[in-house]
Amino acid sequence: MNNQKLTIVAKILAKPEHRNLVKNELIKLIAPTKLEKGCINYDLHQDNDNENLFLFYENWENRALWEAHMKNTHLAEYEKATDGAVESFSINEMTHIA
């Protein structure tokens, strides 16, 4: 197992007519995720110029613990609740270098 800290930047672009639904469902992810083993921080942001764009900035103790997070039921529940409401979604796995 790689024990190097992992930073995740997840971008979620909601369809304008579903912005509030997506925002509320993203907010629901925060409390249970912060309780997960290996979660250092899990911070949700909303773009100042495009209110449909959300970003999670996350830090995990290592990739294996983040992968376990990705299999949790609260993420599956989010995906079900927002099916068809998200325009695009991307994840960048990052390594701190300085």
BELHUBEL-V320894 format. One record per residue. RES is the residue in three letters. PHI is phi as a letter, one per 40 degrees, with the letter a starting at -180 (NA if undefined). PSI is psi in whole degrees, 0 to 359 (999 if undefined). OMEGA is omega in whole degrees, -180 to 180 (NA if undefined). Layout:
res:RES phi:PHI psi:PSI omega:OMEGA
res:RES phi:PHI psi:PSI omega:OMEGA
This chain:
res:MET phi:NA psi:133 omega:177
res:ASN phi:c psi:122 omega:-177
res:ASN phi:c psi:13 omega:179
res:GLN phi:c psi:137 omega:178
res:LYS phi:d psi:143 omega:-178
res:LEU phi:b psi:131 omega:174
res:THR phi:b psi:135 omega:178
res:ILE phi:b psi:133 omega:171
res:VAL phi:b psi:113 omega:-179
res:ALA phi:b psi:125 omega:179
res:LYS phi:b psi:130 omega:-179
res:ILE phi:b psi:120 omega:177
res:LEU phi:b psi:111 omega:-180
res:ALA phi:c psi:148 omega:170
res:LYS phi:c psi:137 omega:-174
res:PRO phi:d psi:320 omega:-178
res:GLU phi:c psi:351 omega:-179
res:HIS phi:b psi:12 omega:-176
res:ARG phi:d psi:311 omega:-176
res:ASN phi:c psi:322 omega:176
res:LEU phi:d psi:309 omega:-179
res:VAL phi:c psi:315 omega:-180
res:LYS phi:d psi:313 omega:-180
res:ASN phi:c psi:321 omega:179
res:GLU phi:c psi:324 omega:176
res:LEU phi:c psi:318 omega:179
res:ILE phi:c psi:323 omega:179
res:LYS phi:c psi:336 omega:-179
res:LEU phi:c psi:337 omega:-169
res:ILE phi:c psi:304 omega:-175
res:ALA phi:d psi:310 omega:-179
res:PRO phi:c psi:328 omega:-180
res:THR phi:c psi:320 omega:-180
res:LYS phi:c psi:341 omega:178
res:LEU phi:c psi:350 omega:-176
res:GLU phi:c psi:147 omega:176
res:LYS phi:c psi:130 omega:176
res:GLY phi:g psi:351 omega:180
res:CYS phi:c psi:118 omega:178
res:ILE phi:c psi:312 omega:173
res:ASN phi:a psi:156 omega:-177
res:TYR phi:a psi:89 omega:-169
res:ASP phi:b psi:127 omega:-180
res:LEU phi:c psi:135 omega:179
res:HIS phi:b psi:153 omega:174
res:GLN phi:b psi:133 omega:-177
res:ASP phi:c psi:139 omega:-179
res:ASN phi:c psi:334 omega:-178
res:ASP phi:b psi:334 omega:-180
res:ASN phi:b psi:96 omega:-174
res:GLU phi:c psi:354 omega:177
res:ASN phi:c psi:353 omega:-176
res:LEU phi:b psi:124 omega:179
res:PHE phi:b psi:152 omega:-180
res:LEU phi:a psi:130 omega:169
res:PHE phi:c psi:130 omega:171
res:TYR phi:b psi:115 omega:-173
res:GLU phi:b psi:146 omega:170
res:ASN phi:b psi:134 omega:-178
res:TRP phi:b psi:150 omega:180
res:GLU phi:d psi:325 omega:176
res:ASN phi:a psi:171 omega:-176
res:ARG phi:c psi:323 omega:-179
res:ALA phi:c psi:320 omega:179
res:LEU phi:c psi:325 omega:174
res:TRP phi:c psi:320 omega:178
res:GLU phi:c psi:322 omega:176
res:ALA phi:c psi:319 omega:177
res:HIS phi:d psi:318 omega:-176
res:MET phi:c psi:344 omega:-180
res:LYS phi:c psi:2 omega:-176
res:ASN phi:c psi:153 omega:-176
res:THR phi:c psi:329 omega:-179
res:HIS phi:c psi:331 omega:175
res:LEU phi:c psi:321 omega:176
res:ALA phi:c psi:321 omega:178
res:GLU phi:c psi:320 omega:176
res:TYR phi:c psi:313 omega:-179
res:GLU phi:c psi:319 omega:179
res:LYS phi:c psi:316 omega:-177
res:ALA phi:c psi:332 omega:-176
res:THR phi:b psi:13 omega:180
res:ASP phi:d psi:123 omega:-180
res:GLY phi:g psi:356 omega:-177
res:ALA phi:b psi:351 omega:-176
res:VAL phi:b psi:128 omega:179
res:GLU phi:c psi:313 omega:179
res:SER phi:a psi:159 omega:-177
res:PHE phi:a psi:134 omega:176
res:SER phi:a psi:150 omega:178
res:ILE phi:b psi:132 omega:172
res:ASN phi:b psi:125 omega:175
res:GLU phi:c psi:125 omega:-173
res:MET phi:b psi:152 omega:175
res:THR phi:b psi:127 omega:178
res:HIS phi:c psi:129 omega:-179
res:ILE phi:b psi:344 omega:179
res:ALA phi:a psi:999 omega:NA
